[in-house]
Amino acid sequence: MELRRARPDDVETLTTLLTQFFAGEGFSTPPETIAARVPEFLGQPGNAAFLAVDGEEVVGVSTVTSTFGVERGHSAEIEDLYVVPSHRGRGIATSLLGEAMMWSTQEGFETLEVVVTPDDPARRESLIRWYGRLGFRKTSRQVLLFNGGA
């Protein structure tokens, strides 16, 4: 298993993986929007995507975005973490998360956060425990979203 940072020529692969991930999680972002945003995502300074490659097949992805704010300074967020179903249970997600964590540390980010989104309470709690074993801690913050009136 090879882990590597995504390059501009990985746009199609990233689009495919993220489309599968979003559909599987029930996110409403249409495939054409994902396809339009992936190249821009890769071109933004402070963003990164990491791929897990098994032979010739890309089997997983993690994406990280960054921001700067008064409270937390330079911070990053794991936006997406996905492993194709046929390759789950092999530690690939942990490896992808480790790459994102290492990158964010090397880039000098003061914090790295993840928003856990599953609606199913048991799955959500399972993910919170998994992230906790990897050093993330639960906070009292609640994410609220405004979609520009849409």
C-alpha positions in Angstrom: 0.0 0.0 0.0 1.4 3.4 -1.1 0.2 6.7 0.4 0.9 9.8 -1.5 -0.3 13.4 -1.8 -2.7 14.0 -4.7 -1.5 15.9 -7.7 -3.3 18.0 -10.3 -3.4 14.9 -12.6 -5.4 13.1 -10.0 -8.5 15.2 -10.5 -10.6 12.5 -12.1 -9.6 9.9 -9.5 -10.4 12.3 -6.7 -13.7 13.2 -8.2 -14.7 9.6 -8.5 -13.8 8.7 -4.9 -15.4 11.8 -3.5 -18.6 11.3 -5.5 -18.8 7.7 -4.1 -18.1 9.0 -0.6 -20.7 11.8 -0.8 -23.4 9.5 -2.2 -22.7 6.8 0.4 -23.0 9.3 3.2 -26.1 10.9 1.8 -24.6 14.3 1.2 -26.5 16.4 -1.3 -23.6 17.8 -3.3 -24.3 16.8 -7.0 -21.5 15.0 -8.9 -21.1 17.9 -11.4 -20.4 20.2 -8.4 -17.9 17.8 -7.0 -16.2 17.6 -10.4 -16.1 21.4 -10.7 -14.7 21.9 -7.2 -12.0 19.3 -7.1 -9.5 21.1 -9.4 -10.0 24.3 -7.4 -9.6 22.4 -4.1 -6.2 21.1 -5.3 -5.1 24.6 -6.4 -5.8 26.3 -3.0 -2.8 26.9 -0.8 -3.3 25.2 2.5 -5.4 22.4 1.1 -4.2 18.8 0.6 -5.5 15.5 -0.5 -3.9 12.1 0.2 -4.5 8.9 -1.7 -4.0 5.3 -0.8 -2.9 3.2 -3.7 -3.0 -0.6 -3.9 -1.1 -1.6 -7.0 -2.7 0.4 -9.8 -5.9 1.0 -7.9 -6.6 4.1 -5.8 -8.6 2.8 -2.8 -8.9 5.7 -0.4 -8.7 9.4 0.0 -8.4 12.0 2.8 -8.7 15.8 2.3 -7.6 18.6 4.5 -8.5 22.3 4.4 -7.0 25.1 6.4 -7.9 28.5 7.8 -6.5 31.2 10.0 -8.5 32.7 12.9 -7.9 34.9 15.9 -8.9 32.2 18.4 -6.9 29.2 17.1 -4.5 30.7 14.7 -3.5 28.4 11.8 -5.8 25.4 11.9 -6.8 22.6 9.6 -9.8 20.3 9.2 -10.1 16.8 7.9 -12.9 17.4 5.4 -13.2 13.9 3.9 -11.9 10.4 4.7 -13.0 7.5 2.5 -11.9 4.0 1.7 -13.6 1.9 -1.0 -15.7 -0.8 0.6 -13.6 -3.7 -0.8 -10.5 -2.4 1.1 -12.0 -1.5 4.5 -10.8 -3.1 7.6 -7.1 -3.1 6.6 -6.0 0.1 8.4 -6.1 2.3 5.3 -8.3 5.0 6.9 -5.9 5.1 9.9 -3.0 5.5 7.5 -4.7 8.2 5.5 -5.6 10.1 8.7 -2.0 9.7 9.8 -0.8 11.3 6.6 -3.1 14.2 7.1 -2.1 14.6 10.7 1.6 14.5 9.8 1.2 17.0 7.0 -0.8 19.4 9.2 1.9 19.3 11.9 4.7 19.9 9.2 2.7 22.8 7.9 2.6 24.4 11.3 -1.1 24.2 12.0 -1.9 24.6 15.7 -5.0 22.4 15.6 -6.5 19.8 13.4 -10.2 19.1 13.7 -12.7 16.7 12.2 -16.5 17.0 12.0 -18.3 13.7 12.5 -21.4 13.7 10.3 -23.3 10.4 10.4 -26.9 10.7 11.4 -27.0 7.2 12.8 -26.1 7.7 16.6 -24.3 4.3 16.9 -22.2 4.9 13.9 -21.4 8.5 15.0 -20.4 7.4 18.5 -18.2 4.6 16.9 -16.4 7.2 14.8 -16.0 9.5 17.7 -14.3 6.7 19.7 -12.1 5.8 16.7 -10.9 9.4 16.3 -10.4 9.5 20.1 -8.0 6.5 20.0 -6.0 8.5 17.4 -5.7 11.6 19.7 -8.7 13.7 18.8 -10.9 14.8 21.7 -14.6 15.6 21.8 -15.4 19.3 22.4 -18.6 21.1 23.3 -18.7 23.0 20.0 -21.7 22.5 17.8 -21.4 23.0 14.0 -24.3 25.1 12.6 -24.6 25.6 8.9 -26.0 28.4 6.8 -26.4 27.7 3.1 -26.8 31.3 1.9 -30.6 31.1 2.1 -30.8 28.1 -0.2 
